[in-house]
Amino acid sequence: MLDIAEELDRWAAEGRDFAVATVISVSGSAPRAPGAALAVDTEGTVIGSVSGGCVEGAVYDLCVQSLQDGDTVVERFGYSDEDAFAVGLTCGGAIEVLITPVTRETRLVRSALRAASRGETVALARVTRGPEELLGSPLLVHEDGSYEAEAPPEGAPEGAAEGDGSPDPSHRTRTRVATEAHAMLTEGRTGTLELPGLTLFVESEVPAPRMIVFGAIDFAAALVRTGKLLGYHVTVCDARPVFATRARFPEADEIVVDWPHRYLRRTRTDARTVLCVLTHDAKFDVPLLTEALRLPVAYVGAMGSRRTHQDRERRLREAGLGKRELARLRSPIGLDLGAHTPEETAVSIAAEIIAARQGGTGLPLTGSGTPIHRKEAAVAA
């Protein structure tokens, strides 16, 4: 539900009660990934989506019912060969959906929505399998590893032995859940967490991943727009102040005037960061790529002709980079789309970034036989 946290936090601030349906698992081909959510308030207003339209009507009805009876439920939707008109996914996959009522008394869920809407780094863990009285029970984990948990519901079992297969809502189990959820949060992952007697769904809300574009050229302006479309926090960096201006890059989140390699040394990067080097000038490229290819980032690409790439690779070897580091370099940058204009080139680069993140082949889907919807990569964008 954190993917629509801003709207839901607004609903909560207005005093509305609502029910949220969250995709908690996907098998086969399905249009939305775990974490996708749809919400319905008491007036019947709907926001979000769990399937792109295939099962929205049935999920709407479940949300309305959840608001009426206050129950948390898990429902599975899949395509039925016996009854092609049954509610299901016509793409042939299956999804499980957790439907949760959120009222003024649902303190932790509302706190999670508030934190996520403010851009804070948080994870929300909820029980999806286990004793009925624990279904939907939330635990909120913060960036520093601290956590908040609601008191076990009346009638829930207390103090069961760790690891004996029985549910244990004690401090020890909550601490273990928080530790595991914090590890997922650190990696920006959303997914399922299995513990003895319990299955939990963990949603991670982390700041937008970074795209750093080096080289304030026309192609960079198009790539900035494309990067924003994909949800990146985009920085443009160039050592030349006459080119690195807000007027030329109005949509960039940051514009930095500095030598690229020097800026990269001092700025924050992580396993989701993508670095796009568009300068194709050896005095900038070589020291920058020497730094970049030694960082644990998601993607490093560099613009230039094949001749430029060969010369660049030679210089990088002379700078001390080995085969493993050089193998990480995407150069010439982008997929072969026949691109010519800056906008077409930006699409080509974005397509390669997506393929690298999701494990795609870059081949046409027509006749390829490859899956349309792949499982999400371990690190989400």
C-alpha positions as YAML, in Angstrom:
chain: A
units: angstrom
residues:
- id: 1
  name: MET
  ca: [0.00, 0.00, 0.00]
- id: 2
  name: LEU
  ca: [2.98, 2.30, 0.37]
- id: 3
  name: ASP
  ca: [3.01, 2.91, -3.40]
- id: 4
  name: ILE
  ca: [-0.10, 5.09, -2.94]
- id: 5
  name: ALA
  ca: [0.89, 6.37, 0.51]
- id: 6
  name: GLU
  ca: [0.57, 10.06, -0.34]
- id: 7
  name: GLU
  ca: [-3.08, 9.75, -1.36]
- id: 8
  name: LEU
  ca: [-3.92, 7.41, 1.53]
- id: 9
  name: ASP
  ca: [-2.26, 9.72, 4.06]
- id: 10
  name: ARG
  ca: [-4.44, 12.52, 2.74]
- id: 11
  name: TRP
  ca: [-7.51, 10.33, 3.20]
- id: 12
  name: ALA
  ca: [-6.42, 9.54, 6.75]
- id: 13
  name: ALA
  ca: [-5.86, 13.23, 7.53]
- id: 14
  name: GLU
  ca: [-9.40, 13.92, 6.30]
- id: 15
  name: GLY
  ca: [-10.73, 11.34, 8.77]
- id: 16
  name: ARG
  ca: [-11.79, 8.81, 6.14]
- id: 17
  name: ASP
  ca: [-11.95, 5.06, 6.80]
- id: 18
  name: PHE
  ca: [-10.85, 2.91, 3.87]
- id: 19
  name: ALA
  ca: [-9.78, -0.58, 2.87]
- id: 20
  name: VAL
  ca: [-6.58, -1.32, 0.98]
- id: 21
  name: ALA
  ca: [-5.93, -4.31, -1.27]
- id: 22
  name: THR
  ca: [-2.20, -5.01, -1.69]
- id: 23
  name: VAL
  ca: [-0.64, -7.52, -4.08]
- id: 24
  name: ILE
  ca: [1.48, -9.80, -1.86]
- id: 25
  name: SER
  ca: [2.57, -12.48, -4.33]
- id: 26
  name: VAL
  ca: [2.69, -13.06, -8.07]
- id: 27
  name: SER
  ca: [3.13, -16.27, -10.03]
- id: 28
  name: GLY
  ca: [3.36, -16.64, -13.78]
- id: 29
  name: SER
  ca: [2.51, -13.62, -15.90]
- id: 30
  name: ALA
  ca: [0.83, -10.77, -14.05]
- id: 31
  name: PRO
  ca: [0.64, -7.04, -14.83]
- id: 32
  name: ARG
  ca: [1.46, -5.62, -11.36]
- id: 33
  name: ALA
  ca: [4.25, -6.48, -8.95]
- id: 34
  name: PRO
  ca: [4.02, -7.17, -5.19]
- id: 35
  name: GLY
  ca: [3.26, -3.94, -3.36]
- id: 36
  name: ALA
  ca: [0.79, -2.63, -5.96]
- id: 37
  name: ALA
  ca: [-2.35, -1.43, -4.19]
- id: 38
  name: LEU
  ca: [-5.95, -0.37, -4.67]
- id: 39
  name: ALA
  ca: [-7.95, 1.46, -2.00]
- id: 40
  name: VAL
  ca: [-11.67, 2.13, -1.52]
- id: 41
  name: ASP
  ca: [-13.12, 4.57, 1.02]
- id: 42
  name: THR
  ca: [-16.56, 4.51, 2.64]
- id: 43
  name: GLU
  ca: [-17.95, 6.72, -0.15]
- id: 44
  name: GLY
  ca: [-16.84, 4.24, -2.80]
- id: 45
  name: THR
  ca: [-13.98, 6.37, -4.10]
- id: 46
  name: VAL
  ca: [-11.19, 4.27, -5.66]
- id: 47
  name: ILE
  ca: [-7.49, 4.93, -6.14]
- id: 48
  name: GLY
  ca: [-4.71, 2.65, -7.35]
- id: 49
  name: SER
  ca: [-4.70, -0.68, -9.15]
- id: 50
  name: VAL
  ca: [-3.75, -4.29, -8.46]
- id: 51
  name: SER
  ca: [-4.07, -5.87, -11.91]
- id: 52
  name: GLY
  ca: [-4.42, -3.26, -14.59]
- id: 53
  name: GLY
  ca: [-8.16, -3.99, -14.81]
- id: 54
  name: CYS
  ca: [-8.44, -7.80, -14.84]
- id: 55
  name: VAL
  ca: [-9.80, -8.26, -11.31]
- id: 56
  name: GLU
  ca: [-10.40, -4.71, -10.13]
- id: 57
  name: GLY
  ca: [-14.16, -5.18, -9.83]
- id: 58
  name: ALA
  ca: [-13.87, -8.22, -7.57]
- id: 59
  name: VAL
  ca: [-11.19, -6.54, -5.46]
- id: 60
  name: TYR
  ca: [-13.42, -3.46, -5.12]
- id: 61
  name: ASP
  ca: [-16.20, -5.66, -3.74]
- id: 62
  name: LEU
  ca: [-13.80, -7.29, -1.26]
- id: 63
  name: CYS
  ca: [-12.67, -3.88, -0.05]
- id: 64
  name: VAL
  ca: [-16.27, -2.76, 0.47]
- id: 65
  name: GLN
  ca: [-16.97, -5.96, 2.41]
- id: 66
  name: SER
  ca: [-13.83, -5.47, 4.50]
- id: 67
  name: LEU
  ca: [-14.98, -1.97, 5.43]
- id: 68
  name: GLN
  ca: [-18.37, -3.35, 6.48]
- id: 69
  name: ASP
  ca: [-17.22, -6.28, 8.62]
- id: 70
  name: GLY
  ca: [-13.74, -5.10, 9.65]
- id: 71
  name: ASP
  ca: [-12.07, -8.34, 8.55]
- id: 72
  name: THR
  ca: [-8.64, -8.72, 6.98]
- id: 73
  name: VAL
  ca: [-8.58, -11.36, 4.24]
- id: 74
  name: VAL
  ca: [-6.19, -12.88, 1.69]
- id: 75
  name: GLU
  ca: [-7.68, -13.70, -1.72]
- id: 76
  name: ARG
  ca: [-6.10, -15.45, -4.71]
- id: 77
  name: PHE
  ca: [-6.97, -14.61, -8.31]
- id: 78
  name: GLY
  ca: [-5.93, -16.76, -11.26]
- id: 79
  name: TYR
  ca: [-7.18, -17.69, -14.71]
- id: 80
  name: SER
  ca: [-9.48, -20.71, -14.89]
- id: 81
  name: ASP
  ca: [-9.39, -22.90, -18.02]
- id: 82
  name: GLU
  ca: [-12.69, -24.50, -17.00]
- id: 83
  name: ASP
  ca: [-14.48, -21.19, -16.84]
- id: 84
  name: ALA
  ca: [-12.98, -18.50, -19.03]
- id: 85
  name: PHE
  ca: [-15.42, -15.97, -17.61]
- id: 86
  name: ALA
  ca: [-14.39, -16.55, -14.01]
- id: 87
  name: VAL
  ca: [-12.77, -13.65, -12.21]
- id: 88
  name: GLY
  ca: [-9.07, -13.96, -12.93]
- id: 89
  name: LEU
  ca: [-6.06, -12.80, -14.85]
- id: 90
  name: THR
  ca: [-6.47, -13.34, -18.57]
- id: 91
  name: CYS
  ca: [-2.67, -13.14, -18.95]
- id: 92
  name: GLY
  ca: [-2.49, -16.58, -17.35]
- id: 93
  name: GLY
  ca: [-0.81, -15.73, -14.06]
- id: 94
  name: ALA
  ca: [-2.04, -15.57, -10.49]
- id: 95
  name: ILE
  ca: [-1.85, -13.00, -7.73]
- id: 96
  name: GLU
  ca: [-2.59, -13.04, -4.02]
- id: 97
  name: VAL
  ca: [-4.09, -9.91, -2.51]
- id: 98
  name: LEU
  ca: [-4.20, -8.82, 1.14]
- id: 99
  name: ILE
  ca: [-7.29, -6.73, 1.93]
- id: 100
  name: THR
  ca: [-6.94, -4.64, 5.07]
- id: 101
  name: PRO
  ca: [-9.43, -2.18, 6.63]
- id: 102
  name: VAL
  ca: [-7.78, 1.02, 7.84]
- id: 103
  name: THR
  ca: [-9.70, 3.01, 10.43]
- id: 104
  name: ARG
  ca: [-8.89, 5.65, 13.03]
- id: 105
  name: GLU
  ca: [-7.81, 2.81, 15.34]
- id: 106
  name: THR
  ca: [-5.29, 1.36, 12.87]
- id: 107
  name: ARG
  ca: [-2.43, 3.36, 14.34]
- id: 108
  name: LEU
  ca: [0.64, 1.69, 12.88]
- id: 109
  name: VAL
  ca: [-0.62, 1.48, 9.32]
- id: 110
  name: ARG
  ca: [-1.55, 5.14, 9.42]
- id: 111
  name: SER
  ca: [1.91, 5.95, 10.84]
- id: 112
  name: ALA
  ca: [3.51, 4.01, 7.97]
- id: 113
  name: LEU
  ca: [1.45, 5.96, 5.43]
- id: 114
  name: ARG
  ca: [2.43, 9.25, 7.03]
- id: 115
  name: ALA
  ca: [6.13, 8.34, 7.05]
- id: 116
  name: ALA
  ca: [6.11, 7.09, 3.44]
- id: 117
  name: SER
  ca: [4.23, 10.16, 2.22]
- id: 118
  name: ARG
  ca: [6.95, 12.33, 3.77]
- id: 119
  name: GLY
  ca: [9.66, 10.46, 1.92]
- id: 120
  name: GLU
  ca: [11.01, 8.70, 5.01]
- id: 121
  name: THR
  ca: [12.71, 5.31, 4.73]
- id: 122
  name: VAL
  ca: [10.40, 2.76, 6.37]
- id: 123
  name: ALA
  ca: [9.21, -0.83, 6.03]
- id: 124
  name: LEU
  ca: [5.76, -2.16, 6.90]
- id: 125
  name: ALA
  ca: [5.54, -5.88, 7.71]
- id: 126
  name: ARG
  ca: [2.12, -7.55, 7.91]
- id: 127
  name: VAL
  ca: [1.13, -11.14, 8.67]
- id: 128
  name: THR
  ca: [-0.39, -12.85, 5.61]
- id: 129
  name: ARG
  ca: [-0.41, -16.47, 6.85]
- id: 130
  name: GLY
  ca: [-0.69, -17.81, 10.36]
- id: 131
  name: PRO
  ca: [-3.31, -17.75, 13.11]
- id: 132
  name: GLU
  ca: [-6.45, -15.96, 11.97]
- id: 133
  name: GLU
  ca: [-6.28, -13.49, 14.84]
- id: 134
  name: LEU
  ca: [-2.84, -12.33, 13.65]
- id: 135
  name: LEU
  ca: [-3.77, -11.84, 9.98]
- id: 136
  name: GLY
  ca: [-2.77, -8.34, 8.92]
- id: 137
  name: SER
  ca: [-0.97, -7.56, 12.19]
- id: 138
  name: PRO
  ca: [1.52, -4.79, 11.34]
- id: 139
  name: LEU
  ca: [5.05, -3.98, 12.43]
- id: 140
  name: LEU
  ca: [6.68, -0.70, 11.38]
- id: 141
  name: VAL
  ca: [10.47, -0.69, 10.91]
- id: 142
  name: HIS
  ca: [12.51, 2.51, 10.66]
- id: 143
  name: GLU
  ca: [15.75, 3.25, 8.81]
- id: 144
  name: ASP
  ca: [17.84, 2.96, 11.99]
- id: 145
  name: GLY
  ca: [16.46, -0.53, 12.73]
- id: 146
  name: SER
  ca: [14.08, 0.53, 15.50]
- id: 147
  name: TYR
  ca: [10.51, -0.70, 15.22]
- id: 148
  name: GLU
  ca: [6.97, -0.22, 16.46]
- id: 149
  name: ALA
  ca: [4.50, -3.05, 17.00]
- id: 150
  name: GLU
  ca: [0.89, -3.11, 18.08]
- id: 151
  name: ALA
  ca: [-0.05, -5.21, 21.09]
- id: 152
  name: PRO
  ca: [-1.11, -8.77, 20.14]
- id: 153
  name: PRO
  ca: [-4.86, -8.99, 19.58]
- id: 154
  name: GLU
  ca: [-6.98, -10.45, 22.32]
- id: 155
  name: GLY
  ca: [-6.87, -14.25, 22.21]
- id: 156
  name: ALA
  ca: [-3.54, -14.44, 20.35]
- id: 157
  name: PRO
  ca: [-1.15, -17.13, 21.65]
- id: 158
  name: GLU
  ca: [1.69, -15.85, 23.84]
- id: 159
  name: GLY
  ca: [5.21, -17.06, 24.46]
- id: 160
  name: ALA
  ca: [5.43, -20.01, 22.09]
- id: 161
  name: ALA
  ca: [8.88, -21.49, 21.75]
- id: 162
  name: GLU
  ca: [11.01, -20.04, 18.96]
- id: 163
  name: GLY
  ca: [11.45, -22.42, 16.04]
- id: 164
  name: ASP
  ca: [8.89, -25.02, 17.10]
- id: 165
  name: GLY
  ca: [6.54, -24.20, 14.24]
- id: 166
  name: SER
  ca: [3.99, -22.40, 16.42]
- id: 167
  name: PRO
  ca: [3.28, -18.66, 16.20]
- id: 168
  name: ASP
  ca: [5.13, -16.45, 18.64]
- id: 169
  name: PRO
  ca: [3.94, -12.82, 18.90]
- id: 170
  name: SER
  ca: [6.39, -12.24, 21.77]
- id: 171
  name: HIS
  ca: [9.15, -9.66, 21.87]
- id: 172
  name: ARG
  ca: [11.64, -12.20, 20.55]
- id: 173
  name: THR
  ca: [9.67, -12.88, 17.37]
- id: 174
  name: ARG
  ca: [8.90, -9.20, 16.82]
- id: 175
  name: THR
  ca: [12.61, -8.45, 17.11]
- id: 176
  name: ARG
  ca: [13.42, -11.14, 14.56]
- id: 177
  name: VAL
  ca: [10.78, -9.82, 12.17]
- id: 178
  name: ALA
  ca: [12.19, -6.31, 12.59]
- id: 179
  name: THR
  ca: [15.74, -7.53, 11.90]
- id: 180
  name: GLU
  ca: [14.73, -9.39, 8.74]
- id: 181
  name: ALA
  ca: [12.51, -6.54, 7.54]
- id: 182
  name: HIS
  ca: [15.28, -4.03, 8.17]
- id: 183
  name: ALA
  ca: [17.61, -6.09, 5.96]
- id: 184
  name: MET
  ca: [15.01, -5.94, 3.18]
- id: 185
  name: LEU
  ca: [14.57, -2.20, 3.76]
- id: 186
  name: THR
  ca: [18.32, -1.63, 3.47]
- id: 187
  name: GLU
  ca: [18.20, -3.24, 0.01]
- id: 188
  name: GLY
  ca: [14.96, -1.49, -0.95]
- id: 189
  name: ARG
  ca: [13.17, -4.83, -1.38]
- id: 190
  name: THR
  ca: [9.46, -5.59, -1.12]
- id: 191
  name: GLY
  ca: [8.44, -9.22, -0.76]
- id: 192
  name: THR
  ca: [7.57, -12.18, 1.44]
- id: 193
  name: LEU
  ca: [9.28, -13.11, 4.71]
- id: 194
  name: GLU
  ca: [8.93, -16.66, 6.04]
- id: 195
  name: LEU
  ca: [9.23, -17.44, 9.77]
- id: 196
  name: PRO
  ca: [8.21, -20.53, 11.77]
- id: 197
  name: GLY
  ca: [4.41, -20.53, 11.80]
- id: 198
  name: LEU
  ca: [4.13, -17.14, 10.10]
- id: 199
  name: THR
  ca: [4.37, -15.60, 6.65]
- id: 200
  name: LEU
  ca: [4.73, -11.84, 6.44]
- id: 201
  name: PHE
  ca: [4.65, -9.38, 3.58]
- id: 202
  name: VAL
  ca: [7.22, -6.60, 3.85]
- id: 203
  name: GLU
  ca: [6.79, -3.34, 1.93]
- id: 204
  name: SER
  ca: [9.86, -1.12, 1.75]
- id: 205
  name: GLU
  ca: [9.64, 2.58, 1.07]
- id: 206
  name: VAL
  ca: [12.99, 4.12, 0.18]
- id: 207
  name: PRO
  ca: [14.04, 7.36, -1.51]
- id: 208
  name: ALA
  ca: [14.01, 7.38, -5.30]
- id: 209
  name: PRO
  ca: [17.08, 5.73, -6.87]
- id: 210
  name: ARG
  ca: [19.67, 8.08, -8.31]
- id: 211
  name: MET
  ca: [20.57, 8.68, -11.92]
- id: 212
  name: ILE
  ca: [23.71, 10.77, -12.33]
- id: 213
  name: VAL
  ca: [24.25, 12.13, -15.83]
- id: 214
  name: PHE
  ca: [27.79, 13.31, -16.53]
- id: 215
  name: GLY
  ca: [28.10, 15.75, -19.42]
- id: 216
  name: ALA
  ca: [25.74, 18.70, -19.86]
- id: 217
  name: ILE
  ca: [24.97, 18.15, -23.54]
- id: 218
  name: ASP
  ca: [21.72, 18.06, -25.54]
- id: 219
  name: PHE
  ca: [21.49, 14.29, -25.16]
- id: 220
  name: ALA
  ca: [21.69, 14.79, -21.39]
- id: 221
  name: ALA
  ca: [18.61, 17.04, -21.43]
- id: 222
  name: ALA
  ca: [16.56, 14.29, -23.07]
- id: 223
  name: LEU
  ca: [17.94, 11.67, -20.69]
- id: 224
  name: VAL
  ca: [17.02, 13.82, -17.68]
- id: 225
  name: ARG
  ca: [13.39, 13.86, -18.82]
- id: 226
  name: THR
  ca: [13.41, 10.11, -19.40]
- id: 227
  name: GLY
  ca: [15.06, 9.44, -16.05]
- id: 228
  name: LYS
  ca: [12.39, 11.46, -14.25]
- id: 229
  name: LEU
  ca: [9.70, 9.49, -16.09]
- id: 230
  name: LEU
  ca: [11.25, 6.27, -14.73]
- id: 231
  name: GLY
  ca: [11.19, 7.62, -11.17]
- id: 232
  name: TYR
  ca: [14.87, 8.49, -10.71]
- id: 233
  name: HIS
  ca: [16.28, 11.38, -8.72]
- id: 234
  name: VAL
  ca: [18.36, 12.91, -11.51]
- id: 235
  name: THR
  ca: [21.61, 14.84, -11.10]
- id: 236
  name: VAL
  ca: [23.50, 16.50, -13.95]
- id: 237
  name: CYS
  ca: [27.22, 17.04, -13.40]
- id: 238
  name: ASP
  ca: [29.68, 18.90, -15.64]
- id: 239
  name: ALA
  ca: [32.90, 20.80, -14.96]
- id: 240
  name: ARG
  ca: [31.85, 23.58, -17.35]
- id: 241
  name: PRO
  ca: [29.57, 26.15, -15.67]
- id: 242
  name: VAL
  ca: [28.47, 27.65, -18.98]
- id: 243
  name: PHE
  ca: [26.74, 24.35, -19.88]
- id: 244
  name: ALA
  ca: [25.58, 23.09, -16.46]
- id: 245
  name: THR
  ca: [22.75, 25.58, -15.89]
- id: 246
  name: ARG
  ca: [19.19, 25.39, -14.61]
- id: 247
  name: ALA
  ca: [17.96, 27.02, -17.82]
- id: 248
  name: ARG
  ca: [19.29, 24.10, -19.87]
- id: 249
  name: PHE
  ca: [18.12, 21.39, -17.43]
- id: 250
  name: PRO
  ca: [14.93, 22.65, -15.78]
- id: 251
  name: GLU
  ca: [13.71, 19.15, -14.91]
- id: 252
  name: ALA
  ca: [16.88, 17.95, -13.17]
- id: 253
  name: ASP
  ca: [16.70, 17.51, -9.40]
- id: 254
  name: GLU
  ca: [20.28, 18.72, -9.00]
- id: 255
  name: ILE
  ca: [22.85, 20.47, -11.19]
- id: 256
  name: VAL
  ca: [26.47, 20.22, -10.08]
- id: 257
  name: VAL
  ca: [29.44, 22.12, -11.46]
- id: 258
  name: ASP
  ca: [32.50, 20.04, -10.62]
- id: 259
  name: TRP
  ca: [34.94, 17.64, -12.20]
- id: 260
  name: PRO
  ca: [32.94, 14.42, -12.63]
- id: 261
  name: HIS
  ca: [35.36, 12.05, -10.89]
- id: 262
  name: ARG
  ca: [35.74, 14.43, -7.96]
- id: 263
  name: TYR
  ca: [31.97, 14.74, -7.53]
- id: 264
  name: LEU
  ca: [31.49, 10.97, -7.76]
- id: 265
  name: ARG
  ca: [34.02, 10.43, -4.97]
- id: 266
  name: ARG
  ca: [32.09, 12.61, -2.54]
- id: 267
  name: THR
  ca: [28.47, 11.91, -3.44]
- id: 268
  name: ARG
  ca: [26.21, 9.11, -2.19]
- id: 269
  name: THR
  ca: [25.67, 6.07, -4.40]
- id: 270
  name: ASP
  ca: [24.18, 2.65, -3.73]
- id: 271
  name: ALA
  ca: [23.22, -0.59, -5.46]
- id: 272
  name: ARG
  ca: [20.33, 1.14, -7.28]
- id: 273
  name: THR
  ca: [22.33, 4.07, -8.68]
- id: 274
  name: VAL
  ca: [22.82, 4.40, -12.44]
- id: 275
  name: LEU
  ca: [25.71, 6.39, -13.89]
- id: 276
  name: CYS
  ca: [25.47, 7.69, -17.47]
- id: 277
  name: VAL
  ca: [28.66, 9.18, -18.90]
- id: 278
  name: LEU
  ca: [27.86, 11.32, -21.94]
- id: 279
  name: THR
  ca: [30.99, 13.48, -22.09]
- id: 280
  name: HIS
  ca: [32.96, 11.22, -24.54]
- id: 281
  name: ASP
  ca: [36.06, 13.22, -23.71]
- id: 282
  name: ALA
  ca: [39.02, 11.23, -22.36]
- id: 283
  name: LYS
  ca: [40.10, 13.88, -19.86]
- id: 284
  name: PHE
  ca: [36.71, 13.55, -18.17]
- id: 285
  name: ASP
  ca: [35.83, 9.94, -18.98]
- id: 286
  name: VAL
  ca: [38.93, 8.08, -17.86]
- id: 287
  name: PRO
  ca: [39.24, 9.38, -14.28]
- id: 288
  name: LEU
  ca: [35.44, 9.22, -13.89]
- id: 289
  name: LEU
  ca: [35.07, 5.65, -15.17]
- id: 290
  name: THR
  ca: [38.08, 4.54, -13.13]
- id: 291
  name: GLU
  ca: [36.07, 5.57, -10.06]
- id: 292
  name: ALA
  ca: [32.66, 4.43, -11.32]
- id: 293
  name: LEU
  ca: [33.59, 0.88, -12.32]
- id: 294
  name: ARG
  ca: [34.89, 0.20, -8.81]
- id: 295
  name: LEU
  ca: [31.63, 1.21, -7.14]
- id: 296
  name: PRO
  ca: [28.80, -1.27, -6.33]
- id: 297
  name: VAL
  ca: [26.26, 0.59, -8.49]
- id: 298
  name: ALA
  ca: [23.54, -0.86, -10.72]
- id: 299
  name: TYR
  ca: [24.67, 0.46, -14.09]
- id: 300
  name: VAL
  ca: [27.58, 2.30, -15.69]
- id: 301
  name: GLY
  ca: [27.23, 3.37, -19.33]
- id: 302
  name: ALA
  ca: [29.37, 5.61, -21.50]
- id: 303
  name: MET
  ca: [28.55, 7.33, -24.78]
- id: 304
  name: GLY
  ca: [30.82, 7.26, -27.81]
- id: 305
  name: SER
  ca: [31.60, 5.50, -31.07]
- id: 306
  name: ARG
  ca: [33.12, 2.04, -31.17]
- id: 307
  name: ARG
  ca: [36.49, 3.64, -31.94]
- id: 308
  name: THR
  ca: [36.06, 5.91, -28.92]
- id: 309
  name: HIS
  ca: [35.18, 2.88, -26.83]
- id: 310
  name: GLN
  ca: [38.33, 1.00, -27.91]
- id: 311
  name: ASP
  ca: [40.54, 3.98, -27.07]
- id: 312
  name: ARG
  ca: [38.69, 4.49, -23.76]
- id: 313
  name: GLU
  ca: [39.08, 0.84, -22.81]
- id: 314
  name: ARG
  ca: [42.81, 0.97, -23.53]
- id: 315
  name: ARG
  ca: [43.20, 4.03, -21.33]
- id: 316
  name: LEU
  ca: [41.18, 2.38, -18.52]
- id: 317
  name: ARG
  ca: [43.42, -0.68, -18.63]
- id: 318
  name: GLU
  ca: [46.43, 1.61, -18.37]
- id: 319
  name: ALA
  ca: [44.75, 3.23, -15.36]
- id: 320
  name: GLY
  ca: [44.71, -0.15, -13.61]
- id: 321
  name: LEU
  ca: [41.23, -1.55, -14.28]
- id: 322
  name: GLY
  ca: [40.95, -5.32, -14.74]
- id: 323
  name: LYS
  ca: [38.74, -7.50, -16.94]
- id: 324
  name: ARG
  ca: [36.00, -7.88, -14.32]
- id: 325
  name: GLU
  ca: [35.72, -4.12, -13.84]
- id: 326
  name: LEU
  ca: [35.79, -3.39, -17.57]
- id: 327
  name: ALA
  ca: [33.10, -6.02, -18.18]
- id: 328
  name: ARG
  ca: [30.67, -3.87, -16.17]
- id: 329
  name: LEU
  ca: [30.93, -0.99, -18.61]
- id: 330
  name: ARG
  ca: [28.02, -0.56, -21.06]
- id: 331
  name: SER
  ca: [29.69, 1.07, -24.02]
- id: 332
  name: PRO
  ca: [28.58, 2.26, -26.49]
- id: 333
  name: ILE
  ca: [25.70, 3.13, -24.18]
- id: 334
  name: GLY
  ca: [22.12, 2.00, -24.90]
- id: 335
  name: LEU
  ca: [20.33, -0.67, -26.91]
- id: 336
  name: ASP
  ca: [20.38, -0.89, -30.70]
- id: 337
  name: LEU
  ca: [17.10, 0.86, -31.56]
- id: 338
  name: GLY
  ca: [18.44, 2.74, -34.55]
- id: 339
  name: ALA
  ca: [18.24, 5.94, -32.49]
- id: 340
  name: HIS
  ca: [19.41, 9.27, -33.97]
- id: 341
  name: THR
  ca: [17.85, 12.16, -32.04]
- id: 342
  name: PRO
  ca: [18.60, 12.98, -28.39]
- id: 343
  name: GLU
  ca: [15.13, 11.79, -27.43]
- id: 344
  name: GLU
  ca: [15.51, 8.48, -29.27]
- id: 345
  name: THR
  ca: [18.93, 8.00, -27.72]
- id: 346
  name: ALA
  ca: [17.51, 8.66, -24.26]
- id: 347
  name: VAL
  ca: [14.90, 5.94, -24.86]
- id: 348
  name: SER
  ca: [17.68, 3.60, -25.98]
- id: 349
  name: ILE
  ca: [19.66, 4.26, -22.79]
- id: 350
  name: ALA
  ca: [16.58, 3.92, -20.58]
- id: 351
  name: ALA
  ca: [15.70, 0.62, -22.27]
- id: 352
  name: GLU
  ca: [19.16, -0.77, -21.49]
- id: 353
  name: ILE
  ca: [18.90, 0.37, -17.86]
- id: 354
  name: ILE
  ca: [15.53, -1.38, -17.49]
- id: 355
  name: ALA
  ca: [16.82, -4.55, -19.16]
- id: 356
  name: ALA
  ca: [19.88, -4.60, -16.87]
- id: 357
  name: ARG
  ca: [17.72, -4.10, -13.78]
- id: 358
  name: GLN
  ca: [15.07, -6.66, -14.65]
- id: 359
  name: GLY
  ca: [17.20, -9.23, -16.48]
- id: 360
  name: GLY
  ca: [15.60, -8.53, -19.84]
- id: 361
  name: THR
  ca: [17.12, -9.59, -23.15]
- id: 362
  name: GLY
  ca: [16.38, -6.44, -25.12]
- id: 363
  name: LEU
  ca: [14.87, -8.62, -27.88]
- id: 364
  name: PRO
  ca: [11.42, -8.01, -29.42]
- id: 365
  name: LEU
  ca: [8.70, -9.88, -27.54]
- id: 366
  name: THR
  ca: [7.21, -10.96, -30.86]
- id: 367
  name: GLY
  ca: [8.48, -14.46, -31.54]
- id: 368
  name: SER
  ca: [10.99, -14.44, -28.67]
- id: 369
  name: GLY
  ca: [9.12, -16.77, -26.30]
- id: 370
  name: THR
  ca: [10.56, -14.89, -23.30]
- id: 371
  name: PRO
  ca: [8.32, -14.01, -20.31]
- id: 372
  name: ILE
  ca: [6.50, -10.68, -20.62]
- id: 373
  name: HIS
  ca: [6.33, -10.10, -16.87]
- id: 374
  name: ARG
  ca: [9.47, -11.10, -15.03]
- id: 375
  name: LYS
  ca: [9.88, -11.46, -11.31]
- id: 376
  name: GLU
  ca: [11.11, -8.24, -9.76]
- id: 377
  name: ALA
  ca: [14.83, -7.94, -9.32]
- id: 378
  name: ALA
  ca: [16.16, -8.27, -5.78]
- id: 379
  name: VAL
  ca: [16.70, -4.51, -5.60]
- id: 380
  name: ALA
  ca: [13.63, -2.43, -6.56]
- id: 381
  name: ALA
  ca: [13.84, 0.99, -8.54]
...
